[in-house]
Amino acid sequence: MINESEDEFCKPPKWAQEAIWYQIMVERFYNGLSKNNPVPASMQGAWPGDVDENWKITPWTSDWYQDAPHSQEPQEMRKWYDKLQSRRYGGDLQGVIHKLDYIESLGVNAIYLNPVNDAPSLHKYDTRNYHHVDIHFGPNPEEDKLTISHENPSEPSTWQWTSADLLLLKLIEEVHKRNMKIILDFSFNHTGIEFWAWRDIRVNGINSPFADWYDISMFIKNNPNYPEIHFNSWSGVKELPQFRKKYYSLHQRGFSYRGDIHSEVKKHIFDVTRRWLAPDGDISRGVDGFRLDVADEIGLDFWQDFRKHVKNINSEAFLVGEIWWENWPDRMMNIRPYISNGVFDSVMFYQPYKPVRAFFAKTEEYMGAEGMLNHLKEITDGIPKNNLKALMTMSASHDSPRLLTSFYNKTKYKFHAKPIENQDYKTQKPDEETFRRVKNFLIFQFSMPGAPQIWAGDEMGMWGADDPDCRKPLWWPEFSFEQETKFPFHPDKKHEKEQVGFNQELNLFYKKIIDIRKFYPIFIHGTLQFIYAKNDILIYKRKYHEQTVYLIFNNSAEELYLEHLNLSGIDIWNHGFISSDDMRQLDPISFKIIMVQDEINLKLEKL
């Protein structure tokens, strides 16, 4: 039994329930400074590790598939995709600052940054230093390297603020001036091979003071320069060595477990956390929380202590964990152990996206509206109301196909979701029906409980297959882009190209649904009741105080007439009164959002 004070401790901050999240991968967002662009030397240690001697920055507006081999031979395609990881486009923190007015104009009020910690890769999950921002995200990389070299990274009293660190603090200040929140992404499960402690182990082997930080099974001294190290890494990626864990219960992948991590690693993580939550002791200058990568790989005892540490620094800080696959690609994890008992405030809530996509996109997993609701009930039953409101409801991300492409392809979610895995996977511009289906989904996402998330670029109309194709540089409207190859690996269609660029119409659609969600608190705090769900028809209502709003979806490609639907009221989307006669007429793949005064003769069982 949790007492009242503990219950309050487990609740997410109230601001998180009203959040509309905008997720940014800095390297692909916007290049604000050219003088700080990455160089091959700073990419050492990033997978796959083979930077060409003629390497240079890739032009922002170039064809993503410009040098793809026009062959369907798997080895050639794999080699091309591996090489793609070495591309850099030069996005940086100054670029995010430049685009804050755009972000604010969308109406979003919370930013989630993929890792910005110092690291050699484009994605920064292979950290060199947790306590510093990547040197190429700031204005003076060489100066920052020198500053870092004078520190003892295991001793926080020696840590300095680099120019990149200070630029992040400037970004935080500018975000807060706009009454927005910002959280940082960290992976405390593993580091990169250029992490300062791992580099010491590479030199000193078992005599390193950090030798027991990592999950190392054996040192073999058969090399005059470096010992051979046998160690466990995340998903077998040898560039990502894992920290040593403590197991208090059985750890089965895809399930929560009781456990902790090495005490000295834990202390370092807690020092890093304090640095970014309260720079020089001032929480007003710090971030508003953290997204925690592959959180299920670390035991619950660590996360409970982490929460106490974070909340003692800033009680309003927000914690969201990545809790994803139990058995890929068929079953996602049970999130309940992670959002109760003082662990996280929220998770990246991919769990409902799978059945919701199946319904709205009409994929091969389609089970009608009733099947979708059965899945949603299974996923959400028993979740505390306050946490449910703060769950980060996902659509696309840096780890999945872009929303439009996900809907365009009718295959199982995130399974063979790029052309190297599926030669029939469509990477080109989606058709008009797909755009309509995505709009239906967005209305659903933004009108349901939970804090909706946008993967930066989706609101611009970008398309792209699974990682890495979902990580193209953003299609800013001021740029003119080269045409993109439509069939990158097809030998008979290698000359077919299409224009890419900012989609103004879809961008305005996003702005409108955000405005509606923010203007009507019913979509954040109202009760939810599903009224009718059968085949392609879905009707539910949100109720808050004296307001009642009905949402009605026709998911069919055919026009429908609902004879027994007897509702009238204010058409929120079109800003006007709508009669019961007009309500009954549903265009193909369409929605209605109606605020009603009276509910008269709803004979929905006959629809």
C-alpha positions, -999 to +999 in steps of 0.1 A: +000+000+000+014+034-010+007+062+014-004+097+003+031+113+002+045+083-017+016+085-041+024+122-048+060+113-053+050+088-080+028+113-099+043+130-130+046+168-130+013+185-140+030+203-169+037+169-186+000+162-190-003+193-212+029+187-232+030+184-269+064+169-277+087+177-305+116+153-309+148+165-325+180+147-336+204+177-337+227+164-364+199+163-389+179+193-377+196+225-390+232+236-396+235+269-377+273+272-379+295+259-407+328+264-389+321+236-363+313+209-389+324+174-379+358+160-391+370+124-396+392+125-365+363+132-342+343+103-357+369+077-346+352+049-327+318+053-343+303+022-361+311+010-388+345+028-384+356+031-420+357+068-428+370+073-464+401+095-468+381+117-492+353+121-466+335+155-465+302+169-452+272+158-472+253+187-487+220+193-468+198+193-500+213+164-518+195+132-529+194+109-499+199+079-523+224+097-546+250+070-546+229+039-539+239+008-559+213+001-586+213-036-577+192-058-555+222-078-544+220-079-505+257-075-499+259-043-520+229-028-503+242-037-469+276-021-477+258+011-488+237+013-457+268+008-435+285+036-453+255+058-448+263+059-410+294+079-418+275+108-433+274+140-415+253+171-424+264+195-398+233+201-377+242+218-344+227+235-313+229+269-330+206+255-356+180+246-330+182+281-315+177+295-350+146+275-355+130+280-320+105+306-335+094+279-360+090+253-332+070+278-311+048+287-341+038+250-344+023+253-310+044+226-294+055+233-258+080+206-250+112+196-268+129+162-265+165+162-278+181+130-288+215+127-272+237+158-274+265+144-252+300+143-267+302+112-290+316+102-323+284+090-341+256+109-357+231+097-331+253+102-299+243+070-281+280+060-281+291+086-256+327+098-250+316+122-222+283+124-204+292+156-188+299+175-220+280+184-251+294+171-284+322+193-294+308+197-330+274+209-317+291+240-302+310+270-318+346+260-311+354+222-313+392+225-310+390+248-279+365+224-263+388+194-269+416+213-251+393+222-222+382+185-218+418+173-219+427+193-188+400+176-167+399+145-146+366+131-159+361+109-128+363+140-105+334+165-109+353+192-092+376+195-122+348+197-148+346+229-168+320+244-191+330+241-228+316+264-255+293+236-266+280+232-230+274+269-227+255+269-260+232+242-246+226+263-215+218+292-239+193+269-258+177+260-225+174+296-215+157+305-249+133+276-246+123+286-211+117+322-223+091+308-246+074+290-217+084+256-232+102+226-216+132+207-228+145+172-219+178+154-227+183+119-238+209+097-222+219+060-225+232+049-191+232+012-201+263+015-222+289+039-236+310+041-267+346+028-270+359+063-269+344+069-234+372+080-211+368+051-187+368+025-215+399+041-230+417+037-197+408+001-196+421-004-231+455+009-219+457-006-184+436-037-187+427-053-154+449-027-135+426+001-146+407+017-117+376+014-140+381-023-149+350-034-129+328-006-143+320-027-174+306-062-180+340-077-188+345-115-187+382-118-196+414-099-202+440-116-223+475-100-224+487-112-258+491-078-274+522-056-266+500-025-268+465-034-256+450-063-238+423-083-256+390-077-238+360-101-238+330-081-228+292-078-233+279-050-255+244-037-263+228-059-289+262-073-298+275-040-312+311-040-301+313-002-302+288-001-273+302-018-242+278-023-214+282-012-178+283-040-151+249-048-136+237-062-103+208-087-106+184-092-077+160-112-098+160-130-131+167-108-161+148-119-192+150-096-222+117-077-227+107-079-190+114-058-160+137-071-132+151-060-099+186-048-101+212-020-099+245-011-115+281-007-102+282+018-074+309+040-089+292+041-122+260+051-104+278+079-086+291+092-120+257+091-135+242+109-105+269+136-108+262+140-145+224+142-138+230+170-112+252+189-137+224+191-163+195+195-139+211+223-119+241+239-136+262+255-109+233+247-085+206+267-104+177+245-115+163+275-135+192+271-159+188+233-162+169+209-183+133+198-173+140+161-173+154+131-191+145+105-217+162+072-207+174+050-235+169+012-234+157+016-198+146-021-195+183-032-196+188-016-162+172-029-130+143-012-113+162-006-081+186+017-100+157+036-116+140+041-082+171+056-068+176+077-099+141+091-095+148+100-059+180+117-069+163+137-097+133+147-078+154+158-048+171+182-072+140+193-091+106+180-080+091+191-113+116+172-135+101+147-159+114+111-165+104+091-195+118+056-202+122+037-235+102+005-228+096-011-261+098-047-273+091-079-254+093-100-285+100-081-317+081-077-340+050-092-324+046-081-288+056-050-269+065-048-233+042-043-203+049-007-192+031-010-158+062-019-137+079+013-150+052+038-143+043+028-107+062+023-075+084+054-081+102+046-114+093+068-144+066+094-149+061+082-185+074+060-212+077+064-250+042+049-255+047+030-287+024+002-274-009+017-288+006+028-321+008-008-334-030-016-332-040+020-340-018+020-371-033-014-381-068+002-380-062+036-395-037+025-422-056-007-428-025-028-427-022-066-429-028-067-391-062-049-395-089-062-371-115-034-374-124-008-348-134-033-323-101-052-326-082-020-321-102-011-289-096-046-274-059-041-278-060-006-264-079-019-233-053-046-228-025-020-230-040+007-208-060-011-181-047-005-146-025+025-155-029+053-130-049+082-145-022+108-139+004+087-156-019+079-185-023+116-192+015+121-193+024+091-215+043+102-245+021+089-273+043+079-302+038+078-340+073+079-355+108+084-342+145+081-350+141+044-346+111+037-368+098+046-403+084+081-407+047+083-401+037+087-438+059+058-449+047+037-421+011+042-433+019+038-470+033+003-464+007-022-452+032-046-437+036-055-400+049-026-379+087-022-380+092-055-397+113-056-429+106-018-430+133-008-454+143-018-490+173-038-479+150-061-460+120-059-483+124-052-520+088-041-523+090-017-494+079+017-507+103+046-500+088+072-524+062+098-518+030+083-504-003+085-523-032+108-515-051+081-496-021+077-473-022+114-465-059+112-456-053+081-434-025+099-416-048+129-409-074+106-394-047+090-372-034+125-361-069+135-350-071+103-330-037+108-314-043+145-305-078+139-291-069+109-268-054+109-233-016+112-233+009+137-245+013+135-283+048+134-298+060+146-332+092+133-348+107+165-363+100+165-400+068+146-400+049+179-398+069+189-429+055+160-449+088+140-449+088+104-457+114+077-451+119+040-443+132+026-410+165+037-395+186+052-411+162+064-438+140+082-411+170+103-403+173+125-434+181+162-429+149+182-425+131+197-455+131+233-445+110+255-467+138+280-475+158+252-492+155+238-527+163+201-527+176+178-553+151+153-566+152+121-547+157+086-563+124+067-560+136+032-563+172+033-549+181-004-555+160-013-585+182-019-616+153-012-640+141+020-624+173+038-614+165+070-633+131+076-617+132+106-593+107+128-576+107+162-559+109+165-522+103+195-500+083+212-473+045+204-474+027+236-464-007+220-463+002+192-439+022+217-418-010+238-414-030+207-405-005+199-376-008+235-364-046+233-364-048+201-344-023+215-319-043+247-315-075+227-309-059+205-283-045+235-264-077+255-267-100+228-254-088+213-221-114+185-227-088+167-248-063+167-220-084+163-189-117+150-201-132+115-195-131+091-224-160+068-235-160+047-266-196+048-280-193+027-312-166+006-328-173-017-356-155-024-389-145+010-402-166+032-380-153+046-347-171+070-324-160+081-289-167+111-267-146+132-243-164+150-215-151+177-192-174+197-168-203+209-190-186+202-224-191+171-244-172+164-277-179+136-301-153+123-325-165+103-354-143+085-379-150+069-412-120+047-419-135+033-451-125+045-486-162+047-494-188+074-484-210+063-455-244+075-443-252+068-406-290+069-406-294+066-368-268+091-358-288+119-343-263+146-332-259+182-339-237+209-325-206+230-331-182+216-358-149+224-341-128+216-371-148+238-396-159+265-371-197+264-375-229+247-366-236+213-380-271+197-382-279+161-376-285+156-413-250+168-422-236+147-393-249+115-408-230+120-441-194+108-438-169+114-466-144+086-474-116+084-449-128+114-429-134+126-393-158+150-375-152+168-342-185+180-328-192+197-295-228+189-286-254+206-263-278+177-261-275+140-268-308+129-284-319+095-294-285+080-300-294+046-314-259+037-322-264-001-320-282+002-354-254+020-372 
